[in-house]
Amino acid sequence: MGRFGGMDINGAREMRFGSFGRSPSPRRAVFLFDIDCTGGPLTFVQRASRYLPHFGWETRVVAAGSRRPRGWDASAFTAPLTVTPTAYSAIRLAQRLGRAIAEFDAEVVVGMPNESSALVMRHLYRTRQSRARFLDVLHSDNPSEYERIRGNADVAAAVGAVNDDAVSRLGKEIPSLSGRAYRIWYPVPALEEPPYDKGREGPLRLIYLGRLAQQYKRVLDLAPIVRQLLARGVDFRFSIAGDGPDRKRLEELLAAVPGAAERVQFHGWLSNETALRMLAAHDVLLLASDVEGQPLALLEAMGQGVVPVVTQLPGMRALIAGGETGFCLPVGAADQFADRIAELASNRGLLRRMSRASWELIYNTHRTDAAVGKLAELLDRAAGLPLPDPEQLPENIYPTCICTRFGLPVIVQEVLHWYRGKELR
């Protein structure tokens, strides 16, 4: 097995950042996100905050909310981490997050996909407590994300998006962001050498890695794919890694497929390090999503030489060039998924060529040092952009909180939200 850049796996060395050096007077950036943030955005924060100091940016991570989700591991953050206390009003939330940001005296605040990031920046600008530029981030092609960005465009110095199609769409749909939308790249610990163990004889090793939810991920589509593979006589083993609200239903559907029990295994939630190890031991990644930005699972899989068979969404299609690095198929087309997987199972030479091409693409574009270097350049650019005029910013409005809109006193809001058990973040 090859070596992973950026992680100590199987004796791998750390990424080689030495040639970049460290700034004697580092600049400062804060990453702000909800504590229940999971998946790609969370891993992005962990990796970016870890490696940005090698490019002259000191980092701090601020998490809104106190209810830690399953798998939450504070030790995964190498940058200083501040978790704000529970807040039951929008004003209190803004004050607590604002205090953590203002104390660090950051030049740039990077907001993960949530409303609280823009809320706190609006509060800081209006109260003139910070001159940090706000870099909002769009991680998904979900229409609601574009509406969130649209509503907060007045406080954002710039917006980063995880694929080129989203960058273009932001500029077209939100004219005020024209010229202020930029590409960001997920840092991926790719193998440092081409994979040599793909396409070996024996069962084709398939994997799904992600949230087990029908909404957006369409995980129930995996059952008909398995049924059709069995009908075609394909020899395979299928690992399903992840957890979510539709796991039980998927288990039931697969249990009803004759012959699936011996070939399909559920692994549940995995740490990122364990997930990377599992990816490295498989040949083909399946993703059936109907909404994505650019899935980190896809990038990590390709970085390990795993060939993607995925749906035709913009962020994924951009990586699957002309059938050289994998296959992009229509959403819900179980028969076409089965056809392509059967083709890879019967043509191991094709599988090996696609594996090499997948790894090479990610190594050259999303490798940890390359991706974080591009992020550092974006932070440099964002830090020099104009600040919004505090006099032109409207009052704090927290879209999920009608109490603020109707001007209820903070203490009344807090009592109401506490009684309902509704923590704001």
N, C-alpha and C positions, 0 to 999 in steps of 0.2 A: 504493500500500500504506500502511496506517496505521502508527502508531508503537507500539513496544513499551515498556510501562512496566517500569522496572527493569533494562533492558539497553540497551546502546548498539548498536542494530541499525538500519541504514539511516538513520543520523543521529538516532536517537531520543534524547531526553533521559533522564536518570536519574529514578527515582521521586521524587516531591516529598515529602520527609519533613520539610522545614524547619519546618513549623508545630508539629511535635511537640517540637523541640529536643532537647538532650542533657542528661542529668542531670549536675550538677557532680561527683557521687560515684556513678558507675555501679555497679549490682549486677553479679554475676558468674554466668555459666552455662557449663557444659561440655557439649559434645556428644560422646558416646562411641559408637563404632561399629566394626565389623570392617572391615579395610582392603579386603576383597573385596566389600564392600557396593556394589551398583550400582543403577541405575534410580532410582525415585522416592525411596526413603529417602536416597540419596546426594545427590540434587539438593535435597531438603528441607534437609539439613544445610548445604549450601553457601549456599543462599539465606537461610535463617533466621539463620545465624551472620554473614552479611554485613550484614543490615539490622537486627538486634536492637539494635545500639548506638544507632540513631536513636530507640529507645524506652527508653533508659536501662539497657540490659543489655550489659555487656562480655562477649565470648564467647571461648572457646578450643575447639579441636577435638582430640580424642585418638582415634587410630586404633590398634586392636589388630591386630598381625600385621605382617609385613615383606614378604610376597609380593604385590607390587602387581599388580592385574589389568590386562588390556588396557584402554587408554584412561585409566588413572589419570593425573591431572594435578594435582599439588600446587598449581600456580598458580591453580587454580579456587577455592581457599580464601582468602578475604581475612582471615579470623581466624587467629591463630597456630595452627599445626598441629604436634602432637607424634605421631610414629609410634614406637610402642614396639618394642624389639628382639624377636627371635624368642624365644618361651617354649615350653618343653617340659614344663612342669608347671603345674597349676592354681594352686598357691601362688605360683610365680614370676610367672605372668601377673597375678594379683591384686596382687602387690607392685609390679610395674612400672606397671600402670595406676593403682593407688592413689597412687603417688608423684606422677605427673603431675597427678592431680586435686587432691591435698592441697596441692601447691605453689601452685596457682592460688587456693586458698581460696574455692571456688565456693559459692554459696548453693543452686544447683540443678544436678543432673546429669541430663541428658536421655539416656536409653539408647535406641539404635536397636535393631532386632530381632535380638538376640543373647543368648547366655547369659552372656557375660563381663561385661556391664554390671551385672547383679544380683550376680554373683560378686564383683566388686571393691567394690560398695557394702556387701555383707555383711562383707567383710574390713575395710573402713574403719570400719564401725560397731562391729564386735567389738573392734577395736584402738583405738577412740576417736580416730581420726586426722581425722575429718571430721564436721561437722554439716550437710553439704549434704543437701537433700531429693532423693530419687530420683524422677524422672518417667519411668516406663517408657512405651514407645510401641508400639501395635499397628498395623501397616501393612497387614495382610492378614487376610482371613476364613478363612485356612487353619486347620483345627482344631488343628494342632500349635502355632500361635501362641497360642491360648487356653490350651493346657496349659502353655506356657512362662510366660505371665502368671500363671496359677494358682500355679505352683510358686514364683514370686518375689513374690507379693503381700505377704508379710510384710516385705519391705524397701522396697516402693514406697510413697511418700507419696501418689502419684496415678498414674493411667494415662491417656494420651491415645490416642484412636482416630480414624481418618480418615473415619469416616462415622457417622451417628446410629444406624443399626442396630447397629453394633458397640458403641457406647457402652451401648445398652440391653442388649445380650446380655452384656456384661461384668458389669453389675450383677446380672443374673438368674442367670448361671451361676457367678459367683464372689461369694457373699454378702459376703465380707469387703471387697470393693471397692465395695459399695453406697454411693453418695454420693461416691466418689473416682474415678469414671470421667468423663472430659471429652472434648469434641470438639476436635480440632485440624484446621487447614485448611492444605492445601498452598499455599505462595505461588506464584502463576502470573503471569508477565509477559504480561498480556493486552494486546491492541491498545488504544490510548487513544482510538481513534475506531472507529465501526462499520465492518465490512468492506464494501467496495463492489464487489469483483471476483468475488464468488461467483455461481455460476449463469450465467456467461457461456456463449455458444454454443460448440459443439465437444465433444470427448470429455469425459465426466465424469471428474474427477480423483480417484481413490481412493488411500488410503494406509493401510498398517499400520505402526505404530511400536511396537517392543518387542522383547523377547527371542524368538528363534526356537526355541521349545521346545513340544513337544506337551503336556508336563505343565503343567497350570494354564492355559497360553496357548492350547492347541489350535490351533496354527498350521497343522496339516495340514488343518484344516477350510476353509482359504482356497482350496484347490484345487477342491473341488466347487462352491464359490461362483462361482469364475471360470468353471468349465465351464457352470454354469447361466446366467450372464450372457451368455456367448457364444451359448448355445442360444436365448436370448430376443432376440438381435440388438442388445444394448445397446452403444453406442459408448462405450468407456471406456479409460483408462490407469491402471495399478495400480502404485504404488511400494511396495516392501517394504523398510523401513528397520530395521536391527537385525541381530544375529547370535546364534548359539546352537547347541546340539547337533543340532537337527533341520533346520538350513538345507539341507544336502545333500539330505535326503529330500524336503523341500518343493520344491526345485528340480527333482528327478526327477519328482514328481507333476505339477507344472505343465508340464514339458517334454512330458509324455504327453498334454496337453490340446491338441487341434488349434486353432491360432490364438492360443494364449496367448503365445507367444514374442514376438510383435510388440507386445503390450499390457502385459506384466509386466516390471518391472525391479527387480533387487535392488541395494540401495545399501550394504549392510553396516553396520557400526557407525558412528554419527555422534556428534560432540560435541553437547552440548545446544544450543549456539547454532546449529549447522548444522541440527539437527533442527527447531528453531523456524522457521527460514527455509523448510525444506521443507514443514512443516505449513501455513504461510501460503500456499503455492502450490497447495494442494489443496482439494477440495470436501467430501469424505466420508471419515471415519475408520472403519475396520473393526476390531473386536475380537471374538474368538470365545471368550474365556476362560471357564473353569468355576470358577475361584477368583480373586478379587481383593479388595482393600480398597476403594480408590478410585484407579484408575490415574492417575498423573501425566500419561501420554500423552493420556488422555481430557480432562483438565482443560486441558492446554496446547492441544490441538486446538480445543476449544470456545472458548478464549480468543482463537484466531485466526479464529473464525467457521467452523470446519470442523464439518460436521454429523455426529454420531456415529450409526452403525448398529452396535449392540453387543448383548451378551447380557444376560439378565435377572438380574443379580446385584444384591444390595442397594445396594452403593456406587455402582453405575452407574445403577440404576433411580431413585435419589433425584435424579439430575440430569436425567433424561429425563421431564419432567413432561407427561403427557397427550398425547404426540406433538407437543408444541410445539417442543422443542429437538432432537429426533432420534427414533430408534426403538430400543426394547428388544425382543429376540426370544429365543426359547428356545435353549438351548445345543444345537449340532449341527443346527439347522434351516437348512440351506443354501438350500432352496427359498424360505423366508421372507426370508432375507437378500437373495437375488436379486430377489424381488418388490419389496422396499422400495427397493433401489438402482435398479431399473428405473423405479419411480415417481418418484424424484428426478431421474433422467436425462430423463424425459419432461415433468416439471413443474418448470421452472426457477424459477417464481414461488414454489412451495412451498419449494424449496431455499434461495432468498434469505431467505424469512421465517424458516425454521429457523436459518439462519446468523446472522441478526441476534439471534434469541432466545437462541441458544447463547452468543454473545459477551456479550450483556447480563447473562446469569446469572452467568457467571464473573467478569466485570468487577465486579459488585456484591458478590460473595462471596469470591472467591479472589485478587483482584488483590493484588499483592505487599504493598503497604502495609497493606491491610485484613487480610490473613491474618497477617502478622507482628505487627500490632498485637494481634490476638486471642491469638497465642502469647505475647506479652509479658504480657498480662493473666493467662494461665494460669500463667506462671512466677511472677508476683506472688502468685497464690493458692497455688501449690505451696510457695513459700518460707515461708508461714505455717502450713503443716500440721504435725501432730506428727511427731516422729522416732520410729523404732522403738526399743524397749528393747533395748540390746545384750545384756542378760542373758537375754532371751527368744529370741534368734536362734540357730538351730542352727549347728553347725560348717559351714565351707565345704564345699559339695558341688558338684562340677562334673559335670552329668548325663552328659556324654560321656566321662568319665574314671573308670573303675572303679578305677584305681590309688588315687585319693584316697579312695574309699569303703572300700577295704580297708586303708587306713593305710600304704601303702608309703612309705618315706622319699622326700623330694623328689629327692634325687640319683639314686635308683633309677628314679623316674618319668622324670626327664629323660633318662637313658641309654636307657630303653626307647623313649620317644617319638622321641628323636633317631635311634635305629637304624631305626625304622619310618618316619621322615620325616614324623611327625605333629606339625605345629605347632599349639598350642592358641591359640584366640582367642575 
